[in-house]
Amino acid sequence: MPIPDAIAAQLPEFVPGTVWLVGAGPGDPGLFTLAGLHAMRSADVIVYDALVGDAIMGLAPETSELDYAGKRGGRPSHSQKDITERLIAHARAGKRVLRLKGGDPFVFGRGGEEVLALAAAGIRFRVVPGITSGLGGLAAAAIPATTRDTNHAVILMTGHPAAGTEGPAASHADWAAFAATGAPLVLYMAMTHLDAIAAQLMAAGMGANTPVGIVADATTPRQRVLVTQLDRAAREAAAQGLKAPAIVAIGSIVGLRERLAAFALGPEGAS
Ligand SMILES: C[S@@+](CC[C@H](N)C(=O)[O-])C[C@H]1O[C@@H](n2cnc3c(N)ncnc32)[C@H](O)[C@@H]1O
């Protein structure tokens, strides 16, 4: 797949000894950027995560070295320290190092930690944004992240307890403060603790009938969407076998899907 000349001429050179952090988007290879494709074609080594789909990995030239940095098939997860050390070692060996991450590299993807480590090691880097699943996933499920009638803000947050957090699951966030904003919450990594999160939001005064939309495997041919409400979201998601990776949207924007789903063309078709 050639990159149009007019665009290729504007893409920066991938200089040996540098690291490019590239967002692969939420899954659909059609949402991968041309800058990302350019990086894949030029890289000597590609250090990639589990959430980067096969269709995008299939764009890698046969000659490139593939260095898996995720968790898959029961293999133990690589530690963040191990991954950054590998990035630094590849760069110091004079390679063009592509660090390929799902979604956007700076949204709940530890891309921030990685570039801080690169900077501390004196290694030059470039960040190529990708479409984050929290926004791309909602769009693909016909749930507008904002409309003028529903909300002037949207909160992207993690439902996963931060590493090292003490105490009960999902207690790391001030759920009452987030609920009080009235803005829709868009949760990443929330499936494991969805029950506890919903309970804390309801304890903070959020209505049990607040609309909840869960988009699993967003933008892929496996995409599934569940629209439910806060007090039964975890139970229904489990009953329907919805699993990670999934985005959970909570708030009135989810209700808009009802008016759109019959006409929206998407991975899972009109439903
Ligand atoms: C470690 S975070 C990485 C987020 C990523 N950097 C981004 O910008 O989308 C992983 C979480 O992203 C969400 N996610 C990633 N890809 C997804 C997809 N195709 N469909 C639904 N959720 C997805 C899930 O909540 C998953 O648990």
The ligand as an ORCA input file, in Angstrom:
! r2SCAN-3c Opt
* xyz 0 1
  C      -3.721     -0.138     28.753
  S      -5.146      0.666     28.169
  C      -4.513      1.294     26.657
  C      -5.349      2.394     26.088
  C      -4.839      2.884     24.759
  N      -3.552      3.546     24.902
  C      -5.818      3.809     24.073
  O      -5.505      4.996     23.906
  O      -6.877      3.351     23.673
  C      -6.083     -0.738     27.651
  C      -7.577     -0.463     27.677
  O      -7.948      0.315     26.545
  C      -9.258     -0.044     26.168
  N      -9.222     -0.547     24.786
  C      -8.175     -0.663     23.997
  N      -8.529     -1.120     22.779
  C      -9.866     -1.278     22.811
  C     -10.839     -1.717     21.881
  N     -10.528     -2.069     20.619
  N     -12.121     -1.761     22.281
  C     -12.491     -1.391     23.519
  N     -11.604     -0.970     24.447
  C     -10.320     -0.911     24.101
  C      -9.743     -1.104     27.144
  O     -10.407     -0.448     28.209
  C      -8.435     -1.701     27.597
  O      -8.565     -2.358     28.834
*
